[in-house]
């Protein structure tokens, strides 16, 4: 099992960031590279289908959500041409002052080929997504 962890500081209160990212179907609002998002179900067990450039579709199931801890986890549940399987991601937002928070985006996966290439894809998704989140919020994002 391999892992990618990206930690960033975002120049916005944790509650504001959580309000945006905790909407499991709200990726179109802030995530880079998402062309469509449809959600079936509500809460833990809900599945979102993401349309990605190039015609790729990802189905992600919400595995856990703890609003008090500002943390949720999701898994890719469909077959994809991505170079990994068994993907599970956790997204956490923590206080870092009145006008800042720390975000940790962690993914665990089983590479089906070159581990460095698979990790690079995931890291790119995370760093691009957090930069896009900062742009959406109109604030700075700094990788830690």
VOZAVO-774299 format. One record per residue: residue in three letters; residue number from 0; y, z, x of N, C-alpha, C, CB in turn. Coordinates in Angstrom, 3 decimals, padded with zeros to 6 digits, m for minus. Glycine has a CB too. Example, Ala and Ser with C-alpha at 12.3 -4.5 7.8 and 13.67 -1.06 7.14 Angstrom:
+------+-----+----------+----------+----------+----------+----------+----------+----------+----------+----------+----------+----------+----------+
: type : seq :      n_v :      n_w :      n_u :     ca_v :     ca_w :     ca_u :      c_v :      c_w :      c_u :     cb_v :     cb_w :     cb_u :
+------+-----+----------+----------+----------+----------+----------+----------+----------+----------+----------+----------+----------+----------+
:  ala :   0 : m005.690 :  007.800 :  013.190 : m004.500 :  007.800 :  012.300 : m003.300 :  007.800 :  013.200 : m004.473 :  009.046 :  011.308 :
:  ser :   1 : m002.250 :  007.080 :  012.850 : m001.060 :  007.140 :  013.670 :  000.030 :  007.870 :  012.900 : m000.598 :  005.725 :  014.084 :
+------+-----+----------+----------+----------+----------+----------+----------+----------+----------+----------+----------+----------+----------+
REM end
This chain:
+------+-----+----------+----------+----------+----------+----------+----------+----------+----------+----------+----------+----------+----------+
: type : seq :      n_v :      n_w :      n_u :     ca_v :     ca_w :     ca_u :      c_v :      c_w :      c_u :     cb_v :     cb_w :     cb_u :
+------+-----+----------+----------+----------+----------+----------+----------+----------+----------+----------+----------+----------+----------+
:  unk :   0 : m001.176 :  000.000 :  000.861 :  000.000 :  000.000 :  000.000 :  001.230 :  000.000 :  000.900 :  000.003 :  001.234 : m000.976 :
:  unk :   1 :  002.163 : m000.876 :  000.616 :  003.417 : m000.976 :  001.368 :  004.556 : m000.437 :  000.509 :  003.699 : m002.451 :  001.799 :
:  unk :   2 :  005.692 : m000.179 :  001.147 :  006.826 :  000.401 :  000.433 :  008.134 : m000.145 :  000.997 :  006.801 :  001.943 :  000.524 :
:  unk :   3 :  009.084 : m000.356 :  000.091 :  010.458 : m000.705 :  000.450 :  011.360 :  000.316 : m000.221 :  010.827 : m002.181 :  000.017 :
:  unk :   4 :  012.303 :  000.871 :  000.540 :  013.266 :  001.825 : m000.005 :  014.667 :  001.371 :  000.390 :  012.981 :  003.278 :  000.506 :
:  unk :   5 :  015.542 :  001.229 : m000.595 :  016.946 :  000.926 : m000.347 :  017.765 :  002.060 : m000.945 :  017.360 : m000.468 : m000.955 :
:  unk :   6 :  018.616 :  002.657 : m000.111 :  019.521 :  003.728 : m000.555 :  020.944 :  003.246 : m000.368 :  019.273 :  005.066 :  000.234 :
:  unk :   7 :  021.749 :  003.439 : m001.389 :  023.145 :  003.013 : m001.338 :  024.034 :  004.069 : m001.968 :  023.333 :  001.661 : m002.047 :
:  unk :   8 :  025.276 :  004.085 : m001.517 :  026.291 :  004.904 : m002.175 :  027.160 :  003.970 : m002.992 :  027.144 :  005.723 : m001.140 :
:  unk :   9 :  027.394 :  004.351 : m004.229 :  028.197 :  003.554 : m005.157 :  029.429 :  004.368 : m005.518 :  027.378 :  003.158 : m006.442 :
:  unk :  10 :  030.593 :  003.736 : m005.468 :  031.861 :  004.418 : m005.719 :  032.164 :  004.611 : m007.187 :  032.972 :  003.661 : m005.090 :
:  unk :  11 :  031.236 :  005.215 : m007.899 :  031.406 :  005.516 : m009.330 :  030.592 :  006.761 : m009.638 :  030.959 :  004.303 : m010.242 :
:  unk :  12 :  031.010 :  007.535 : m010.648 :  030.249 :  008.725 : m011.021 :  028.816 :  008.387 : m011.421 :  030.943 :  009.449 : m012.159 :
:  unk :  13 :  027.905 :  009.293 : m011.123 :  026.493 :  009.084 : m011.448 :  026.288 :  008.801 : m012.930 :  025.675 :  010.299 : m011.039 :
:  unk :  14 :  027.000 :  009.505 : m013.795 :  026.826 :  009.299 : m015.236 :  027.196 :  007.877 : m015.640 :  027.674 :  010.303 : m016.024 :
:  unk :  15 :  028.243 :  007.328 : m015.043 :  028.667 :  005.958 : m015.367 :  027.620 :  004.948 : m014.902 :  030.036 :  005.643 : m014.717 :
:  unk :  16 :  027.116 :  005.140 : m013.701 :  026.094 :  004.226 : m013.175 :  024.820 :  004.334 : m014.009 :  025.790 :  004.534 : m011.682 :
:  unk :  17 :  024.409 :  005.554 : m014.337 :  023.201 :  005.751 : m015.142 :  023.344 :  005.086 : m016.507 :  022.905 :  007.250 : m015.311 :
:  unk :  18 :  024.507 :  005.180 : m017.118 :  024.724 :  004.543 : m018.424 :  024.421 :  003.048 : m018.367 :  026.170 :  004.767 : m018.895 :
:  unk :  19 :  024.748 :  002.416 : m017.253 :  024.507 :  000.975 : m017.111 :  023.043 :  000.697 : m016.799 :  025.400 :  000.383 : m016.009 :
:  unk :  20 :  022.510 :  001.337 : m015.757 :  021.173 :  000.976 : m015.278 :  020.041 :  001.503 : m016.144 :  020.991 :  001.476 : m013.889 :
:  unk :  21 :  020.292 :  002.521 : m016.948 :  019.209 :  003.082 : m017.761 :  018.894 :  002.254 : m019.002 :  019.562 :  004.482 : m018.178 :
:  unk :  22 :  019.728 :  001.265 : m019.305 :  019.438 :  000.354 : m020.413 :  018.377 : m000.634 : m019.930 :  020.741 : m000.397 : m020.908 :
:  unk :  23 :  017.123 : m000.393 : m020.282 :  016.001 : m001.173 : m019.757 :  016.134 : m002.665 : m020.058 :  014.698 : m000.653 : m020.332 :
:  unk :  24 :  016.800 : m003.006 : m021.127 :  017.001 : m004.413 : m021.471 :  018.358 : m004.950 : m021.049 :  016.836 : m004.600 : m022.943 :
:  unk :  25 :  019.138 : m004.166 : m020.323 :  020.506 : m004.540 : m019.996 :  020.712 : m005.223 : m018.656 :  021.334 : m003.354 : m020.036 :
:  unk :  26 :  019.654 : m005.713 : m018.043 :  019.785 : m006.324 : m016.713 :  020.734 : m007.511 : m016.676 :  018.439 : m006.762 : m016.227 :
:  unk :  27 :  020.837 : m008.250 : m017.762 :  021.752 : m009.398 : m017.777 :  023.188 : m008.975 : m017.516 :  021.666 : m010.128 : m019.113 :
:  unk :  28 :  023.506 : m007.726 : m017.831 :  024.862 : m007.219 : m017.631 :  025.209 : m007.086 : m016.157 :  025.024 : m005.878 : m018.316 :
:  unk :  29 :  024.214 : m006.771 : m015.317 :  024.554 : m006.421 : m013.945 :  023.655 : m006.976 : m012.851 :  024.567 : m004.986 : m013.829 :
:  unk :  30 :  022.447 : m007.368 : m013.132 :  021.513 : m007.739 : m012.067 :  021.654 : m009.201 : m011.649 :  020.091 : m007.474 : m012.515 :
:  unk :  31 :  021.726 : m009.406 : m010.366 :  021.791 : m010.763 : m009.809 :  020.453 : m011.473 : m010.016 :  022.156 : m010.723 : m008.296 :
:  unk :  32 :  020.490 : m012.756 : m010.294 :  019.282 : m013.557 : m010.366 :  018.476 : m013.445 : m011.641 :  018.432 : m013.208 : m009.262 :
:  unk :  33 :  018.998 : m012.804 : m012.662 :  018.287 : m012.707 : m013.936 :  018.961 : m013.651 : m014.923 :  018.276 : m011.233 : m014.479 :
:  unk :  34 :  018.199 : m014.608 : m015.444 :  018.742 : m015.599 : m016.373 :  018.551 : m015.200 : m017.835 :  018.094 : m016.944 : m016.126 :
:  unk :  35 :  017.506 : m014.409 : m018.106 :  017.253 : m013.954 : m019.475 :  016.477 : m012.654 : m019.425 :  016.479 : m015.024 : m020.293 :
:  unk :  36 :  016.586 : m011.895 : m020.505 :  015.862 : m010.619 : m020.597 :  015.582 : m010.328 : m022.065 :  016.680 : m009.448 : m019.941 :
:  unk :  37 :  014.303 : m010.222 : m022.395 :  013.895 : m009.867 : m023.752 :  013.015 : m008.628 : m023.662 :  013.140 : m011.052 : m024.459 :
:  unk :  38 :  013.230 : m007.679 : m024.571 :  012.480 : m006.427 : m024.543 :  011.654 : m006.295 : m025.816 :  013.431 : m005.217 : m024.385 :
:  unk :  39 :  010.399 : m005.901 : m025.649 :  009.527 : m005.566 : m026.767 :  009.203 : m004.089 : m026.665 :  008.224 : m006.437 : m026.769 :
:  unk :  40 :  009.465 : m003.355 : m027.746 :  009.200 : m001.932 : m027.779 :  010.418 : m001.131 : m027.364 :  008.032 : m001.597 : m026.889 :
:  unk :  41 :  010.246 :  000.189 : m027.404 :  011.314 :  001.108 : m027.029 :  010.744 :  002.237 : m026.200 :  012.031 :  001.660 : m028.273 :
:  unk :  42 :  011.551 :  002.759 : m025.299 :  011.140 :  003.895 : m024.488 :  009.998 :  003.553 : m023.557 :  010.747 :  005.042 : m025.370 :
:  unk :  43 :  009.333 :  004.608 : m023.068 :  008.216 :  004.405 : m022.153 :  007.177 :  003.519 : m022.837 :  007.590 :  005.768 : m021.716 :
:  unk :  44 :  006.722 :  002.518 : m022.115 :  005.785 :  001.533 : m022.652 :  006.444 :  000.233 : m023.064 :  005.066 :  002.109 : m023.824 :
:  unk :  45 :  007.779 :  000.218 : m023.194 :  008.494 : m001.023 : m023.525 :  008.266 : m002.040 : m022.407 :  010.029 : m000.755 : m023.729 :
:  unk :  46 :  008.218 : m003.306 : m022.775 :  008.026 : m004.385 : m021.803 :  009.203 : m005.335 : m021.894 :  006.684 : m005.142 : m022.049 :
:  unk :  47 :  009.824 : m005.595 : m020.738 :  010.891 : m006.587 : m020.682 :  010.365 : m007.822 : m019.965 :  012.156 : m006.020 : m019.966 :
:  unk :  48 :  010.725 : m008.984 : m020.511 :  010.361 : m010.255 : m019.901 :  011.632 : m010.839 : m019.318 :  009.691 : m011.237 : m020.935 :
:  unk :  49 :  011.613 : m011.024 : m017.997 :  012.779 : m011.523 : m017.284 :  012.575 : m012.978 : m016.917 :  013.055 : m010.686 : m016.029 :
:  unk :  50 :  013.574 : m013.795 : m017.204 :  013.601 : m015.176 : m016.741 :  014.344 : m015.214 : m015.424 :  014.264 : m016.120 : m017.788 :
:  unk :  51 :  013.705 : m015.781 : m014.411 :  014.241 : m015.828 : m013.056 :  014.444 : m017.302 : m012.688 :  013.281 : m015.102 : m012.030 :
:  unk :  52 :  015.448 : m017.622 : m011.867 :  015.644 : m019.024 : m011.461 :  014.345 : m019.652 : m010.959 :  016.719 : m019.117 : m010.370 :
:  unk :  53 :  014.157 : m020.904 : m011.285 :  012.950 : m021.619 : m010.903 :  011.861 : m021.549 : m011.953 :  012.432 : m021.083 : m009.615 :
:  unk :  54 :  012.167 : m020.954 : m013.115 :  011.203 : m020.899 : m014.199 :  010.225 : m019.737 : m014.139 :  010.448 : m022.148 : m014.227 :
:  unk :  55 :  010.382 : m018.837 : m013.194 :  009.490 : m017.693 : m013.077 :  009.799 : m016.672 : m014.165 :  009.612 : m017.051 : m011.687 :
:  unk :  56 :  008.750 : m016.104 : m014.735 :  008.904 : m015.002 : m015.690 :  008.197 : m013.767 : m015.155 :  008.343 : m015.388 : m017.087 :
:  unk :  57 :  008.894 : m012.666 : m015.194 :  008.313 : m011.382 : m014.825 :  008.252 : m010.508 : m016.060 :  009.127 : m010.694 : m013.698 :
:  unk :  58 :  007.138 : m009.858 : m016.254 :  007.025 : m008.863 : m017.316 :  006.940 : m007.504 : m016.643 :  005.776 : m009.130 : m018.244 :
:  unk :  59 :  007.889 : m006.639 : m017.009 :  007.962 : m005.311 : m016.431 :  007.853 : m004.272 : m017.540 :  009.270 : m005.128 : m015.633 :
:  unk :  60 :  006.976 : m003.291 : m017.325 :  006.759 : m002.230 : m018.314 :  007.423 : m000.947 : m017.815 :  005.229 : m002.000 : m018.571 :
:  unk :  61 :  008.168 : m000.291 : m018.698 :  008.776 :  000.992 : m018.378 :  007.674 :  002.046 : m018.325 :  009.873 :  001.375 : m019.423 :
:  unk :  62 :  007.449 :  002.602 : m017.151 :  006.359 :  003.552 : m016.936 :  006.797 :  004.996 : m017.181 :  005.818 :  003.412 : m015.523 :
:  unk :  63 :  008.032 :  005.312 : m016.828 :  008.551 :  006.663 : m017.036 :  010.066 :  006.595 : m017.081 :  008.069 :  007.638 : m015.916 :
:  unk :  64 :  010.670 :  007.569 : m017.755 :  012.128 :  007.673 : m017.798 :  012.490 :  009.136 : m017.998 :  012.737 :  006.780 : m018.935 :
:  unk :  65 :  013.271 :  009.665 : m017.056 :  013.733 :  011.047 : m017.116 :  015.255 :  011.011 : m017.055 :  013.124 :  011.920 : m015.948 :
:  unk :  66 :  015.894 :  011.037 : m018.221 :  017.351 :  010.927 : m018.283 :  018.028 :  012.103 : m017.590 :  017.815 :  010.842 : m019.735 :
:  unk :  67 :  017.458 :  013.305 : m017.687 :  018.063 :  014.477 : m017.048 :  018.079 :  014.328 : m015.531 :  017.308 :  015.752 : m017.443 :
:  unk :  68 :  017.034 :  013.735 : m014.970 :  016.951 :  013.511 : m013.527 :  017.556 :  012.160 : m013.129 :  015.494 :  013.588 : m013.066 :
:  unk :  69 :  017.964 :  011.368 : m014.120 :  018.490 :  010.012 : m013.908 :  017.519 :  009.190 : m013.048 :  019.892 :  010.069 : m013.232 :
:  unk :  70 :  016.296 :  009.070 : m013.567 :  015.255 :  008.350 : m012.836 :  014.327 :  007.642 : m013.815 :  014.453 :  009.313 : m011.933 :
:  unk :  71 :  013.986 :  006.407 : m013.490 :  012.967 :  005.703 : m014.259 :  012.090 :  004.887 : m013.323 :  013.611 :  004.795 : m015.328 :
:  unk :  72 :  010.891 :  004.560 : m013.801 :  009.943 :  003.738 : m013.051 :  009.463 :  002.602 : m013.935 :  008.744 :  004.584 : m012.546 :
:  unk :  73 :  009.187 :  001.479 : m013.291 :  008.653 :  000.328 : m014.019 :  007.664 : m000.412 : m013.132 :  009.794 : m000.622 : m014.478 :
:  unk :  74 :  006.761 : m001.155 : m013.769 :  005.729 : m001.908 : m013.061 :  005.744 : m003.349 : m013.534 :  004.334 : m001.280 : m013.276 :
:  unk :  75 :  005.454 : m004.269 : m012.618 :  005.229 : m005.668 : m013.009 :  003.808 : m005.733 : m013.563 :  005.433 : m006.679 : m011.782 :
:  unk :  76 :  003.671 : m006.281 : m014.777 :  002.368 : m006.245 : m015.441 :  001.743 : m007.625 : m015.663 :  002.506 : m005.552 : m016.758 :
:  unk :  77 :  002.455 : m008.692 : m015.303 :  001.861 : m010.021 : m015.472 :  001.526 : m010.628 : m014.109 :  002.822 : m010.952 : m016.255 :
:  unk :  78 :  000.722 : m011.665 : m014.142 :  000.403 : m012.417 : m012.923 :  001.632 : m013.215 : m012.523 : m000.834 : m013.360 : m013.135 :
:  unk :  79 :  001.959 : m013.199 : m011.234 :  003.103 : m013.954 : m010.731 :  002.714 : m014.629 : m009.418 :  004.343 : m013.029 : m010.533 :
:  unk :  80 :  003.495 : m015.614 : m009.001 :  003.232 : m016.222 : m007.692 :  003.850 : m015.419 : m006.538 :  003.769 : m017.648 : m007.668 :
:  unk :  81 :  004.421 : m014.266 : m006.826 :  005.021 : m013.448 : m005.773 :  003.939 : m012.962 : m004.813 :  005.787 : m012.246 : m006.379 :
:  unk :  82 :  004.281 : m012.733 : m003.547 :  003.261 : m012.399 : m002.543 :  002.867 : m010.924 : m002.519 :  003.753 : m012.791 : m001.185 :
:  unk :  83 :  002.721 : m010.324 : m003.700 :  002.286 : m008.939 : m003.800 :  001.729 : m008.674 : m005.191 :  003.447 : m007.976 : m003.485 :
:  unk :  84 :  000.946 : m007.606 : m005.303 :  000.401 : m007.147 : m006.573 :  000.613 : m005.637 : m006.643 : m001.122 : m007.525 : m006.721 :
:  unk :  85 :  000.269 : m005.044 : m007.781 :  000.330 : m003.605 : m007.922 :  001.717 : m003.024 : m007.732 : m000.592 : m002.980 : m006.964 :
:  unk :  86 :  002.742 : m003.788 : m008.113 :  004.135 : m003.382 : m007.883 :  004.557 : m002.274 : m008.841 :  005.073 : m004.584 : m008.034 :
:  unk :  87 :  005.087 : m001.185 : m008.275 :  005.660 : m000.088 : m009.039 :  006.977 :  000.284 : m008.386 :  004.690 :  001.137 : m009.108 :
:  unk :  88 :  008.040 :  000.338 : m009.183 :  009.372 :  000.624 : m008.665 :  009.952 :  001.851 : m009.352 :  010.300 : m000.585 : m008.853 :
:  unk :  89 :  010.735 :  002.618 : m008.592 :  011.453 :  003.771 : m009.127 :  012.921 :  003.650 : m008.764 :  010.860 :  005.100 : m008.591 :
:  unk :  90 :  013.775 :  003.874 : m009.739 :  015.232 :  003.767 : m009.580 :  015.813 :  005.140 : m009.905 :  015.852 :  002.636 : m010.515 :
:  unk :  91 :  016.551 :  005.728 : m008.949 :  017.103 :  007.075 : m009.108 :  018.598 :  007.068 : m008.815 :  016.380 :  008.077 : m008.181 :
:  unk :  92 :  019.364 :  007.777 : m009.631 :  020.811 :  007.924 : m009.449 :  021.103 :  009.412 : m009.272 :  021.617 :  007.321 : m010.671 :
:  unk :  93 :  021.795 :  009.768 : m008.162 :  022.107 :  011.165 : m007.868 :  023.606 :  011.342 : m007.650 :  021.326 :  011.647 : m006.631 :
:  unk :  94 :  024.107 :  012.500 : m008.017 :  025.511 :  012.842 : m007.792 :  025.826 :  012.806 : m006.296 :  025.835 :  014.240 : m008.380 :
:  unk :  95 :  027.033 :  012.348 : m005.958 :  027.515 :  012.379 : m004.566 :  029.015 :  012.649 : m004.570 :  027.196 :  011.034 : m003.823 :
:  unk :  96 :  029.481 :  013.448 : m005.513 :  030.908 :  013.737 : m005.657 :  031.401 :  013.260 : m007.010 :  031.720 :  013.076 : m004.528 :
:  unk :  97 :  032.690 :  013.515 : m007.272 :  033.263 :  013.152 : m008.572 :  033.274 :  011.651 : m008.827 :  034.665 :  013.680 : m008.673 :
:  unk :  98 :  033.525 :  010.876 : m007.789 :  033.665 :  009.430 : m007.955 :  032.659 :  008.646 : m007.121 :  035.067 :  009.003 : m007.589 :
:  unk :  99 :  031.484 :  009.224 : m006.905 :  030.458 :  008.537 : m006.118 :  029.074 :  009.032 : m006.502 :  030.697 :  008.744 : m004.612 :
:  unk : 100 :  028.107 :  008.180 : m006.265 :  026.713 :  008.566 : m006.459 :  025.854 :  007.849 : m005.433 :  026.237 :  008.242 : m007.900 :
:  unk : 101 :  024.642 :  008.361 : m005.254 :  023.654 :  007.722 : m004.393 :  022.564 :  007.144 : m005.286 :  023.060 :  008.733 : m003.348 :
:  unk : 102 :  022.206 :  005.918 : m004.998 :  021.129 :  005.259 : m005.720 :  019.991 :  005.019 : m004.740 :  021.609 :  003.921 : m006.373 :
:  unk : 103 :  018.785 :  005.341 : m005.163 :  017.588 :  005.035 : m004.381 :  016.719 :  004.124 : m005.228 :  016.811 :  006.340 : m003.961 :
:  unk : 104 :  016.402 :  002.963 : m004.672 :  015.526 :  001.991 : m005.351 :  014.305 :  001.830 : m004.456 :  016.260 :  000.585 : m005.611 :
:  unk : 105 :  013.176 :  002.265 : m004.954 :  011.944 :  002.309 : m004.163 :  010.881 :  001.455 : m004.847 :  011.444 :  003.777 : m003.986 :
:  unk : 106 :  010.196 :  000.644 : m004.059 :  009.107 : m000.160 : m004.591 :  007.853 : m000.003 : m003.758 :  009.508 : m001.618 : m004.657 :
:  unk : 107 :  006.721 :  000.177 : m004.425 :  005.417 :  000.229 : m003.764 :  004.609 : m000.956 : m004.272 :  004.673 :  001.595 : m004.039 :
:  unk : 108 :  003.847 : m001.562 : m003.363 :  003.149 : m002.797 : m003.713 :  002.033 : m003.052 : m002.712 :  004.128 : m003.996 : m003.753 :
:  unk : 109 :  001.137 : m003.934 : m003.101 :  000.065 : m004.376 : m002.224 :  000.355 : m005.828 : m001.823 : m001.339 : m004.241 : m002.923 :
:  unk : 110 :  000.665 : m006.086 : m000.564 :  000.943 : m007.468 : m000.147 : m000.319 : m008.328 : m000.294 :  001.455 : m007.505 :  001.324 :
:  unk : 111 : m000.135 : m009.583 : m000.693 : m001.260 : m010.511 : m000.771 : m001.263 : m011.461 :  000.415 : m001.213 : m011.302 : m002.079 :
:  unk : 112 : m000.304 : m011.303 :  001.286 : m000.188 : m012.119 :  002.495 :  000.601 : m011.332 :  003.515 :  000.492 : m013.494 :  002.202 :
:  unk : 113 :  001.600 : m011.966 :  004.074 :  002.450 : m011.357 :  005.090 :  003.270 : m010.210 :  004.494 :  003.380 : m012.411 :  005.712 :
:  unk : 114 :  002.992 : m008.984 :  004.952 :  003.675 : m007.811 :  004.408 :  005.181 : m007.871 :  004.636 :  003.113 : m006.545 :  005.031 :
:  unk : 115 :  005.610 : m008.332 :  005.807 :  007.041 : m008.402 :  006.103 :  007.748 : m009.377 :  005.162 :  007.266 : m008.821 :  007.565 :
:  unk : 116 :  007.108 : m010.477 :  004.840 :  007.706 : m011.452 :  003.912 :  007.817 : m010.857 :  002.511 :  006.867 : m012.756 :  003.871 :
:  unk : 117 :  006.774 : m010.185 :  002.057 :  006.803 : m009.560 :  000.730 :  007.881 : m008.485 :  000.680 :  005.424 : m008.953 :  000.377 :
:  unk : 118 :  007.952 : m007.658 :  001.713 :  008.965 : m006.603 :  001.768 :  010.367 : m007.197 :  001.796 :  008.747 : m005.710 :  002.997 :
:  unk : 119 :  010.526 : m008.306 :  002.495 :  011.832 : m008.971 :  002.553 :  012.290 : m009.459 :  001.190 :  011.782 : m010.138 :  003.518 :
:  unk : 120 :  011.376 : m009.985 :  000.403 :  011.715 : m010.432 : m000.952 :  012.192 : m009.249 : m001.790 :  010.498 : m011.115 : m001.627 :
:  unk : 121 :  011.443 : m008.166 : m001.749 :  011.795 : m006.985 : m002.545 :  013.116 : m006.388 : m002.068 :  010.676 : m005.927 : m002.469 :
:  unk : 122 :  013.293 : m006.249 : m000.759 :  014.550 : m005.721 : m000.221 :  015.724 : m006.584 : m000.665 :  014.495 : m005.648 :  001.319 :
:  unk : 123 :  015.553 : m007.892 : m000.652 :  016.616 : m008.799 : m001.097 :  016.968 : m008.596 : m002.560 :  016.205 : m010.240 : m000.870 :
:  unk : 124 :  015.957 : m008.385 : m003.387 :  016.196 : m008.112 : m004.811 :  016.993 : m006.823 : m004.968 :  014.857 : m008.015 : m005.587 :
:  unk : 125 :  016.593 : m005.792 : m004.243 :  017.264 : m004.495 : m004.360 :  018.706 : m004.550 : m003.848 :  016.482 : m003.429 : m003.593 :
:  unk : 126 :  018.910 : m005.083 : m002.653 :  020.272 : m005.117 : m002.101 :  021.170 : m006.044 : m002.916 :  020.246 : m005.571 : m000.628 :
:  unk : 127 :  020.639 : m007.183 : m003.346 :  021.415 : m008.084 : m004.194 :  021.732 : m007.465 : m005.537 :  020.674 : m009.381 : m004.395 :
:  unk : 128 :  020.757 : m006.758 : m006.114 :  020.968 : m006.100 : m007.398 :  022.015 : m005.010 : m007.319 :  019.675 : m005.521 : m007.902 :
:  unk : 129 :  021.986 : m004.212 : m006.249 :  022.972 : m003.142 : m006.110 :  024.368 : m003.696 : m005.829 :  022.557 : m002.186 : m004.995 :
:  unk : 130 :  024.456 : m004.752 : m005.047 :  025.758 : m005.388 : m004.827 :  026.307 : m005.936 : m006.140 :  025.645 : m006.519 : m003.780 :
:  unk : 131 :  025.435 : m006.530 : m006.938 :  025.831 : m007.057 : m008.245 :  026.244 : m005.930 : m009.192 :  024.683 : m007.871 : m008.863 :
:  unk : 132 :  025.550 : m004.798 : m009.125 :  025.907 : m003.635 : m009.929 :  027.304 : m003.151 : m009.559 :  024.876 : m002.505 : m009.739 :
:  unk : 133 :  027.593 : m003.069 : m008.267 :  028.924 : m002.673 : m007.825 :  029.993 : m003.627 : m008.319 :  028.971 : m002.590 : m006.320 :
:  unk : 134 :  029.713 : m004.910 : m008.271 :  030.661 : m005.909 : m008.767 :  030.900 : m005.724 : m010.261 :  030.147 : m007.334 : m008.483 :
:  unk : 135 :  029.820 : m005.505 : m011.008 :  029.928 : m005.281 : m012.453 :  030.805 : m004.065 : m012.752 :  028.530 : m005.091 : m013.074 :
:  unk : 136 :  030.642 : m003.011 : m011.959 :  031.405 : m001.783 : m012.159 :  032.807 : m001.831 : m011.543 :  030.644 : m000.621 : m011.580 :
:  unk : 137 :  033.032 : m002.822 : m010.678 :  034.324 : m002.939 : m009.997 :  034.506 : m001.887 : m008.909 :  035.451 : m002.829 : m011.002 :
:  unk : 138 :  033.402 : m001.531 : m008.239 :  033.453 : m000.487 : m007.210 :  032.704 : m000.950 : m005.955 :  032.846 :  000.844 : m007.745 :
:  unk : 139 :  032.921 : m000.210 : m004.872 :  032.240 : m000.506 : m003.609 :  030.819 :  000.033 : m003.614 :  033.017 :  000.083 : m002.430 :
:  unk : 140 :  029.951 : m000.692 : m002.906 :  028.566 : m000.266 : m002.682 :  028.331 : m000.327 : m001.179 :  027.525 : m001.174 : m003.475 :
:  unk : 141 :  027.794 :  000.759 : m000.649 :  027.542 :  000.837 :  000.797 :  026.093 :  001.266 :  001.003 :  028.534 :  001.842 :  001.503 :
:  unk : 142 :  025.330 :  000.421 :  001.713 :  023.935 :  000.783 :  001.984 :  023.917 :  001.938 :  002.979 :  023.125 : m000.441 :  002.535 :
:  unk : 143 :  023.051 :  002.898 :  002.724 :  022.933 :  004.088 :  003.585 :  021.793 :  003.918 :  004.582 :  022.706 :  005.360 :  002.733 :
+------+-----+----------+----------+----------+----------+----------+----------+----------+----------+----------+----------+----------+----------+
REM end
